[in-house]
Amino acid sequence: MYAIVETGGRQYRAEVGQTIQTEKLPHEVGESISLDRVLLVADDENLTIGTPVVPNASVQATVVDQFKGKKIRVLKYKPKKRYRVRQGHRQNYTRLRIDEIVAGGES
């Protein structure tokens, strides 16, 4: 069984026991959270597609880690103008472990 969930403006495929890396969420490590924007739920026989979300469906997850991603370098350059700007950036992420997928259904 798997589900497609949306969080932080991005969509992730979630399976029970899997860990996913999402944009930073305001939760503490070890805290259980519920992702309610479930766009699709699929098991062995059934496929439920939401319009835009599946009613009463949710994905239960546990926050495993809050961490920073790899550093990227941004370089701005304009030729013949002596303009050079170098900047670095590290994005904050949250790692979630998927505990349970609640399929929901029509209500």
N, CA, C and O atoms as a GROMACS GRO file, in nm:
protein
  428
    1MET      N    1   0.084  -0.118   0.000
    1MET     CA    2   0.000   0.000   0.000
    1MET      C    3   0.088   0.123   0.000
    1MET      O    4   0.189   0.129   0.070
    2TYR      N    5   0.049   0.222  -0.080
    2TYR     CA    6   0.123   0.348  -0.080
    2TYR      C    7   0.025   0.463  -0.099
    2TYR      O    8  -0.090   0.443  -0.137
    3ALA      N    9   0.074   0.584  -0.072
    3ALA     CA   10  -0.008   0.703  -0.086
    3ALA      C   11   0.080   0.815  -0.143
    3ALA      O   12   0.202   0.816  -0.122
    4ILE      N   13   0.018   0.906  -0.213
    4ILE     CA   14   0.085   1.027  -0.259
    4ILE      C   15   0.036   1.141  -0.169
    4ILE      O   16  -0.083   1.170  -0.164
    5VAL      N   17   0.130   1.204  -0.097
    5VAL     CA   18   0.096   1.312  -0.006
    5VAL      C   19   0.162   1.441  -0.052
    5VAL      O   20   0.266   1.440  -0.118
    6GLU      N   21   0.100   1.552  -0.015
    6GLU     CA   22   0.156   1.682  -0.048
    6GLU      C   23   0.190   1.755   0.082
    6GLU      O   24   0.107   1.767   0.171
    7THR      N   25   0.312   1.804   0.090
    7THR     CA   26   0.354   1.886   0.203
    7THR      C   27   0.466   1.978   0.155
    7THR      O   28   0.554   1.936   0.080
    8GLY      N   29   0.461   2.102   0.199
    8GLY     CA   30   0.562   2.198   0.158
    8GLY      C   31   0.559   2.230   0.011
    8GLY      O   32   0.661   2.271  -0.045
    9GLY      N   33   0.443   2.212  -0.054
    9GLY     CA   34   0.432   2.243  -0.196
    9GLY      C   35   0.486   2.136  -0.288
    9GLY      O   36   0.490   2.155  -0.410
   10ARG      N   37   0.527   2.022  -0.231
   10ARG     CA   38   0.580   1.912  -0.313
   10ARG      C   39   0.504   1.784  -0.282
   10ARG      O   40   0.440   1.772  -0.177
   11GLN      N   41   0.511   1.690  -0.374
   11GLN     CA   42   0.439   1.564  -0.358
   11GLN      C   43   0.539   1.452  -0.337
   11GLN      O   44   0.645   1.448  -0.400
   12TYR      N   45   0.504   1.359  -0.246
   12TYR     CA   46   0.591   1.248  -0.211
   12TYR      C   47   0.513   1.118  -0.213
   12TYR      O   48   0.395   1.114  -0.178
   13ARG      N   49   0.579   1.011  -0.256
   13ARG     CA   50   0.520   0.877  -0.249
   13ARG      C   51   0.558   0.820  -0.113
   13ARG      O   52   0.676   0.810  -0.080
   14ALA      N   53   0.458   0.782  -0.034
   14ALA     CA   54   0.480   0.735   0.102
   14ALA      C   55   0.436   0.590   0.114
   14ALA      O   56   0.324   0.554   0.077
   15GLU      N   57   0.525   0.506   0.167
   15GLU     CA   58   0.494   0.367   0.199
   15GLU      C   59   0.527   0.344   0.346
   15GLU      O   60   0.615   0.410   0.401
   16VAL      N   61   0.457   0.252   0.408
   16VAL     CA   62   0.478   0.223   0.550
   16VAL      C   63   0.620   0.173   0.570
   16VAL      O   64   0.667   0.083   0.499
   17GLY      N   65   0.690   0.231   0.669
   17GLY     CA   66   0.826   0.193   0.700
   17GLY      C   67   0.932   0.273   0.626
   17GLY      O   68   1.050   0.267   0.661
   18GLN      N   69   0.892   0.348   0.526
   18GLN     CA   70   0.984   0.426   0.445
   18GLN      C   71   1.013   0.560   0.514
   18GLN      O   72   0.930   0.608   0.591
   19THR      N   73   1.128   0.620   0.486
   19THR     CA   74   1.155   0.756   0.533
   19THR      C   75   1.156   0.849   0.412
   19THR      O   76   1.207   0.814   0.306
   20ILE      N   77   1.099   0.967   0.430
   20ILE     CA   78   1.098   1.068   0.325
   20ILE      C   79   1.159   1.196   0.378
   20ILE      O   80   1.151   1.225   0.498
   21GLN      N   81   1.219   1.272   0.289
   21GLN     CA   82   1.283   1.398   0.323
   21GLN      C   83   1.199   1.510   0.267
   21GLN      O   84   1.184   1.522   0.146
   22THR      N   85   1.142   1.594   0.357
   22THR     CA   86   1.052   1.701   0.315
   22THR      C   87   1.112   1.836   0.351
   22THR      O   88   1.215   1.844   0.418
   23GLU      N   89   1.046   1.941   0.306
   23GLU     CA   90   1.084   2.075   0.350
   23GLU      C   91   1.066   2.083   0.501
   23GLU      O   92   0.990   2.004   0.558
   24LYS      N   93   1.133   2.176   0.566
   24LYS     CA   94   1.131   2.184   0.712
   24LYS      C   95   0.989   2.203   0.765
   24LYS      O   96   0.915   2.290   0.720
   25LEU      N   97   0.953   2.119   0.862
   25LEU     CA   98   0.824   2.126   0.929
   25LEU      C   99   0.846   2.169   1.073
   25LEU      O  100   0.947   2.132   1.132
   26PRO      N  101   0.754   2.246   1.132
   26PRO     CA  102   0.773   2.300   1.267
   26PRO      C  103   0.735   2.199   1.376
   26PRO      O  104   0.646   2.226   1.457
   27HIS      N  105   0.803   2.083   1.378
   27HIS     CA  106   0.775   1.981   1.478
   27HIS      C  107   0.906   1.932   1.538
   27HIS      O  108   1.011   1.940   1.474
   28GLU      N  109   0.899   1.883   1.661
   28GLU     CA  110   1.018   1.834   1.731
   28GLU      C  111   1.050   1.691   1.689
   28GLU      O  112   0.962   1.618   1.641
   29VAL      N  113   1.175   1.651   1.707
   29VAL     CA  114   1.218   1.514   1.677
   29VAL      C  115   1.146   1.418   1.772
   29VAL      O  116   1.142   1.442   1.893
   30GLY      N  117   1.091   1.310   1.718
   30GLY     CA  118   1.017   1.212   1.796
   30GLY      C  119   0.868   1.238   1.801
   30GLY      O  120   0.792   1.152   1.848
   31GLU      N  121   0.824   1.351   1.754
   31GLU     CA  122   0.682   1.386   1.757
   31GLU      C  123   0.608   1.317   1.643
   31GLU      O  124   0.661   1.305   1.532
   32SER      N  125   0.487   1.271   1.669
   32SER     CA  126   0.403   1.209   1.565
   32SER      C  127   0.319   1.317   1.499
   32SER      O  128   0.262   1.403   1.567
   33ILE      N  129   0.310   1.311   1.367
   33ILE     CA  130   0.231   1.409   1.294
   33ILE      C  131   0.139   1.337   1.196
   33ILE      O  132   0.159   1.219   1.165
   34SER      N  133   0.040   1.408   1.150
   34SER     CA  134  -0.055   1.353   1.053
   34SER      C  135  -0.052   1.441   0.928
   34SER      O  136  -0.072   1.562   0.936
   35LEU      N  137  -0.027   1.379   0.814
   35LEU     CA  138  -0.029   1.450   0.686
   35LEU      C  139  -0.166   1.427   0.624
   35LEU      O  140  -0.200   1.315   0.587
   36ASP      N  141  -0.246   1.534   0.613
   36ASP     CA  142  -0.385   1.521   0.572
   36ASP      C  143  -0.408   1.544   0.423
   36ASP      O  144  -0.513   1.507   0.371
   37ARG      N  145  -0.314   1.605   0.355
   37ARG     CA  146  -0.331   1.628   0.211
   37ARG      C  147  -0.286   1.505   0.134
   37ARG      O  148  -0.176   1.501   0.079
   38VAL      N  149  -0.373   1.406   0.131
   38VAL     CA  150  -0.346   1.280   0.061
   38VAL      C  151  -0.415   1.289  -0.076
   38VAL      O  152  -0.537   1.303  -0.084
   39LEU      N  153  -0.335   1.280  -0.182
   39LEU     CA  154  -0.388   1.297  -0.317
   39LEU      C  155  -0.429   1.165  -0.380
   39LEU      O  156  -0.515   1.162  -0.468
   40LEU      N  157  -0.367   1.053  -0.335
   40LEU     CA  158  -0.395   0.923  -0.395
   40LEU      C  159  -0.363   0.816  -0.292
   40LEU      O  160  -0.265   0.827  -0.218
   41VAL      N  161  -0.445   0.713  -0.286
   41VAL     CA  162  -0.419   0.596  -0.201
   41VAL      C  163  -0.435   0.472  -0.288
   41VAL      O  164  -0.536   0.456  -0.356
   42ALA      N  165  -0.334   0.385  -0.286
   42ALA     CA  166  -0.337   0.264  -0.367
   42ALA      C  167  -0.297   0.146  -0.281
   42ALA      O  168  -0.199   0.153  -0.206
   43ASP      N  169  -0.374   0.036  -0.291
   43ASP     CA  170  -0.334  -0.090  -0.229
   43ASP      C  171  -0.334  -0.195  -0.340
   43ASP      O  172  -0.333  -0.162  -0.458
   44ASP      N  173  -0.336  -0.322  -0.301
   44ASP     CA  174  -0.325  -0.428  -0.401
   44ASP      C  175  -0.437  -0.427  -0.504
   44ASP      O  176  -0.414  -0.455  -0.621
   45GLU      N  177  -0.559  -0.394  -0.461
   45GLU     CA  178  -0.674  -0.401  -0.550
   45GLU      C  179  -0.733  -0.267  -0.587
   45GLU      O  180  -0.776  -0.247  -0.700
   46ASN      N  181  -0.734  -0.173  -0.492
   46ASN     CA  182  -0.805  -0.048  -0.512
   46ASN      C  183  -0.711   0.069  -0.535
   46ASN      O  184  -0.599   0.073  -0.484
   47LEU      N  185  -0.759   0.164  -0.614
   47LEU     CA  186  -0.688   0.289  -0.638
   47LEU      C  187  -0.788   0.401  -0.615
   47LEU      O  188  -0.888   0.410  -0.686
   48THR      N  189  -0.762   0.487  -0.517
   48THR     CA  190  -0.851   0.598  -0.486
   48THR      C  191  -0.778   0.728  -0.517
   48THR      O  192  -0.675   0.758  -0.458
   49ILE      N  193  -0.834   0.804  -0.609
   49ILE     CA  194  -0.775   0.930  -0.649
   49ILE      C  195  -0.864   1.042  -0.597
   49ILE      O  196  -0.985   1.039  -0.616
   50GLY      N  197  -0.802   1.140  -0.530
   50GLY     CA  198  -0.878   1.249  -0.472
   50GLY      C  199  -0.908   1.358  -0.574
   50GLY      O  200  -0.844   1.367  -0.679
   51THR      N  201  -1.006   1.442  -0.539
   51THR     CA  202  -1.042   1.555  -0.625
   51THR      C  203  -1.050   1.683  -0.542
   51THR      O  204  -1.164   1.723  -0.516
   52PRO      N  205  -0.950   1.748  -0.499
   52PRO     CA  206  -0.809   1.716  -0.516
   52PRO      C  207  -0.752   1.624  -0.409
   52PRO      O  208  -0.646   1.565  -0.430
   53VAL      N  209  -0.820   1.608  -0.293
   53VAL     CA  210  -0.769   1.519  -0.189
   53VAL      C  211  -0.869   1.408  -0.163
   53VAL      O  212  -0.988   1.422  -0.190
   54VAL      N  213  -0.818   1.296  -0.109
   54VAL     CA  214  -0.904   1.183  -0.073
   54VAL      C  215  -0.969   1.216   0.061
   54VAL      O  216  -0.898   1.245   0.157
   55PRO      N  217  -1.102   1.213   0.070
   55PRO     CA  218  -1.169   1.247   0.197
   55PRO      C  219  -1.138   1.145   0.306
   55PRO      O  220  -1.135   1.025   0.282
   56ASN      N  221  -1.114   1.195   0.426
   56ASN     CA  222  -1.088   1.117   0.548
   56ASN      C  223  -0.960   1.033   0.540
   56ASN      O  224  -0.941   0.944   0.623
   57ALA      N  225  -0.874   1.059   0.445
   57ALA     CA  226  -0.748   0.985   0.435
   57ALA      C  227  -0.638   1.066   0.502
   57ALA      O  228  -0.639   1.190   0.499
   58SER      N  229  -0.544   0.995   0.563
   58SER     CA  230  -0.430   1.062   0.625
   58SER      C  231  -0.312   0.966   0.630
   58SER      O  232  -0.328   0.845   0.619
   59VAL      N  233  -0.195   1.023   0.649
   59VAL     CA  234  -0.073   0.946   0.664
   59VAL      C  235  -0.011   0.985   0.798
   59VAL      O  236   0.017   1.102   0.822
   60GLN      N  237   0.008   0.886   0.884
   60GLN     CA  238   0.069   0.909   1.015
   60GLN      C  239   0.219   0.891   1.002
   60GLN      O  240   0.266   0.792   0.947
   61ALA      N  241   0.295   0.988   1.053
   61ALA     CA  242   0.440   0.984   1.041
   61ALA      C  243   0.504   1.031   1.170
   61ALA      O  244   0.440   1.098   1.252
   62THR      N  245   0.631   0.995   1.189
   62THR     CA  246   0.709   1.037   1.304
   62THR      C  247   0.829   1.115   1.255
   62THR      O  248   0.896   1.075   1.160
   63VAL      N  249   0.857   1.229   1.320
   63VAL     CA  250   0.973   1.311   1.284
   63VAL      C  251   1.098   1.240   1.335
   63VAL      O  252   1.114   1.220   1.455
   64VAL      N  253   1.187   1.204   1.242
   64VAL     CA  254   1.309   1.133   1.277
   64VAL      C  255   1.425   1.230   1.296
   64VAL      O  256   1.508   1.210   1.385
   65ASP      N  257   1.431   1.335   1.213
   65ASP     CA  258   1.548   1.421   1.214
   65ASP      C  259   1.512   1.558   1.155
   65ASP      O  260   1.428   1.568   1.066
   66GLN      N  261   1.576   1.662   1.206
   66GLN     CA  262   1.575   1.795   1.147
   66GLN      C  263   1.720   1.823   1.106
   66GLN      O  264   1.808   1.819   1.191
   67PHE      N  265   1.745   1.850   0.980
   67PHE     CA  266   1.883   1.865   0.936
   67PHE      C  267   1.894   1.964   0.822
   67PHE      O  268   1.793   2.006   0.764
   68LYS      N  269   2.017   2.001   0.791
   68LYS     CA  270   2.044   2.090   0.679
   68LYS      C  271   2.098   2.009   0.563
   68LYS      O  272   2.172   1.912   0.582
   69GLY      N  273   2.060   2.048   0.444
   69GLY     CA  274   2.106   1.980   0.324
   69GLY      C  275   2.246   2.021   0.285
   69GLY      O  276   2.312   2.098   0.355
   70LYS      N  277   2.289   1.971   0.173
   70LYS     CA  278   2.420   2.000   0.119
   70LYS      C  279   2.429   2.148   0.080
   70LYS      O  280   2.331   2.206   0.033
   71LYS      N  281   2.545   2.208   0.098
   71LYS     CA  282   2.563   2.348   0.063
   71LYS      C  283   2.570   2.364  -0.090
   71LYS      O  284   2.638   2.288  -0.160
   72ILE      N  285   2.498   2.464  -0.137
   72ILE     CA  286   2.509   2.498  -0.278
   72ILE      C  287   2.572   2.636  -0.288
   72ILE      O  288   2.557   2.719  -0.199
   73ARG      N  289   2.643   2.659  -0.396
   73ARG     CA  290   2.708   2.788  -0.419
   73ARG      C  291   2.635   2.859  -0.532
   73ARG      O  292   2.605   2.799  -0.636
   74VAL      N  293   2.607   2.986  -0.511
   74VAL     CA  294   2.541   3.068  -0.611
   74VAL      C  295   2.641   3.174  -0.653
   74VAL      O  296   2.694   3.247  -0.569
   75LEU      N  297   2.667   3.185  -0.782
   75LEU     CA  298   2.761   3.282  -0.833
   75LEU      C  299   2.691   3.370  -0.936
   75LEU      O  300   2.638   3.321  -1.036
   76LYS      N  301   2.692   3.500  -0.910
   76LYS     CA  302   2.639   3.596  -1.006
   76LYS      C  303   2.758   3.668  -1.068
   76LYS      O  304   2.852   3.706  -0.999
   77TYR      N  305   2.754   3.686  -1.200
   77TYR     CA  306   2.867   3.741  -1.272
   77TYR      C  307   2.819   3.820  -1.393
   77TYR      O  308   2.736   3.772  -1.470
   78LYS      N  309   2.871   3.939  -1.408
   78LYS     CA  310   2.842   4.019  -1.527
   78LYS      C  311   2.975   4.053  -1.594
   78LYS      O  312   3.060   4.120  -1.535
   79PRO      N  313   2.993   4.007  -1.714
   79PRO     CA  314   3.121   4.029  -1.780
   79PRO      C  315   3.148   4.177  -1.810
   79PRO      O  316   3.056   4.254  -1.840
   80LYS      N  317   3.272   4.215  -1.800
   80LYS     CA  318   3.323   4.350  -1.832
   80LYS      C  319   3.273   4.457  -1.737
   80LYS      O  320   3.295   4.576  -1.762
   81LYS      N  321   3.206   4.420  -1.629
   81LYS     CA  322   3.153   4.519  -1.535
   81LYS      C  323   3.213   4.506  -1.395
   81LYS      O  324   3.175   4.580  -1.304
   82ARG      N  325   3.306   4.414  -1.376
   82ARG     CA  326   3.369   4.387  -1.246
   82ARG      C  327   3.265   4.355  -1.139
   82ARG      O  328   3.279   4.396  -1.023
   83TYR      N  329   3.161   4.284  -1.178
   83TYR     CA  330   3.055   4.244  -1.084
   83TYR      C  331   3.060   4.094  -1.064
   83TYR      O  332   3.033   4.017  -1.155
   84ARG      N  333   3.096   4.055  -0.941
   84ARG     CA  334   3.100   3.914  -0.905
   84ARG      C  335   3.047   3.900  -0.762
   84ARG      O  336   3.098   3.965  -0.670
   85VAL      N  337   2.946   3.818  -0.742
   85VAL     CA  338   2.891   3.794  -0.609
   85VAL      C  339   2.884   3.645  -0.588
   85VAL      O  340   2.824   3.573  -0.669
   86ARG      N  341   2.945   3.597  -0.481
   86ARG     CA  342   2.940   3.456  -0.446
   86ARG      C  343   2.860   3.442  -0.317
   86ARG      O  344   2.880   3.516  -0.221
   87GLN      N  345   2.770   3.346  -0.317
   87GLN     CA  346   2.683   3.327  -0.202
   87GLN      C  347   2.661   3.178  -0.182
   87GLN      O  348   2.655   3.102  -0.279
   88GLY      N  349   2.648   3.135  -0.058
   88GLY     CA  350   2.619   2.996  -0.028
   88GLY      C  351   2.482   2.983   0.038
   88GLY      O  352   2.430   3.079   0.094
   89HIS      N  353   2.426   2.862   0.030
   89HIS     CA  354   2.294   2.838   0.089
   89HIS      C  355   2.283   2.692   0.131
   89HIS      O  356   2.326   2.603   0.059
   90ARG      N  357   2.225   2.669   0.249
   90ARG     CA  358   2.193   2.534   0.295
   90ARG      C  359   2.047   2.530   0.334
   90ARG      O  360   2.003   2.606   0.420
   91GLN      N  361   1.972   2.442   0.270
   91GLN     CA  362   1.828   2.430   0.294
   91GLN      C  363   1.802   2.343   0.416
   91GLN      O  364   1.872   2.244   0.438
   92ASN      N  365   1.702   2.380   0.495
   92ASN     CA  366   1.660   2.299   0.610
   92ASN      C  367   1.558   2.195   0.567
   92ASN      O  368   1.468   2.224   0.488
   93TYR      N  369   1.573   2.073   0.618
   93TYR     CA  370   1.485   1.962   0.584
   93TYR      C  371   1.438   1.891   0.709
   93TYR      O  372   1.496   1.904   0.816
   94THR      N  373   1.330   1.814   0.693
   94THR     CA  374   1.277   1.727   0.798
   94THR      C  375   1.268   1.587   0.741
   94THR      O  376   1.216   1.568   0.631
   95ARG      N  377   1.319   1.489   0.814
   95ARG     CA  378   1.309   1.349   0.772
   95ARG      C  379   1.195   1.285   0.850
   95ARG      O  380   1.192   1.289   0.972
   96LEU      N  381   1.101   1.224   0.777
   96LEU     CA  382   0.983   1.160   0.836
   96LEU      C  383   0.986   1.011   0.810
   96LEU      O  384   1.022   0.966   0.702
   97ARG      N  385   0.946   0.933   0.912
   97ARG     CA  386   0.927   0.788   0.896
   97ARG      C  387   0.776   0.765   0.888
   97ARG      O  388   0.702   0.807   0.977
   98ILE      N  389   0.732   0.697   0.784
   98ILE     CA  390   0.589   0.672   0.764
   98ILE      C  391   0.548   0.553   0.850
   98ILE      O  392   0.604   0.444   0.838
   99ASP      N  393   0.450   0.575   0.939
   99ASP     CA  394   0.404   0.471   1.031
   99ASP      C  395   0.278   0.401   0.984
   99ASP      O  396   0.265   0.279   0.997
  100GLU      N  397   0.185   0.478   0.929
  100GLU     CA  398   0.055   0.420   0.895
  100GLU      C  399  -0.011   0.502   0.784
  100GLU      O  400   0.005   0.624   0.778
  101ILE      N  401  -0.084   0.434   0.697
  101ILE     CA  402  -0.164   0.500   0.594
  101ILE      C  403  -0.310   0.467   0.621
  101ILE      O  404  -0.350   0.350   0.617
  102VAL      N  405  -0.388   0.569   0.648
  102VAL     CA  406  -0.532   0.552   0.672
  102VAL      C  407  -0.603   0.587   0.543
  102VAL      O  408  -0.599   0.702   0.498
  103ALA      N  409  -0.669   0.489   0.481
  103ALA     CA  410  -0.723   0.504   0.346
  103ALA      C  411  -0.842   0.600   0.341
  103ALA      O  412  -0.855   0.673   0.243
  104GLY      N  413  -0.926   0.604   0.442
  104GLY     CA  414  -1.044   0.689   0.437
  104GLY      C  415  -1.144   0.637   0.337
  104GLY      O  416  -1.164   0.516   0.325
  105GLY      N  417  -1.208   0.724   0.266
  105GLY     CA  418  -1.307   0.684   0.166
  105GLY      C  419  -1.412   0.791   0.151
  105GLY      O  420  -1.398   0.902   0.202
  106GLU      N  421  -1.517   0.758   0.081
  106GLU     CA  422  -1.625   0.854   0.059
  106GLU      C  423  -1.706   0.871   0.186
  106GLU      O  424  -1.730   0.776   0.260
  107SER      N  425  -1.748   0.995   0.211
  107SER     CA  426  -1.832   1.021   0.328
  107SER      C  427  -1.954   1.102   0.290
  107SER      O  428  -2.036   1.134   0.376
   0.00000   0.00000   0.00000
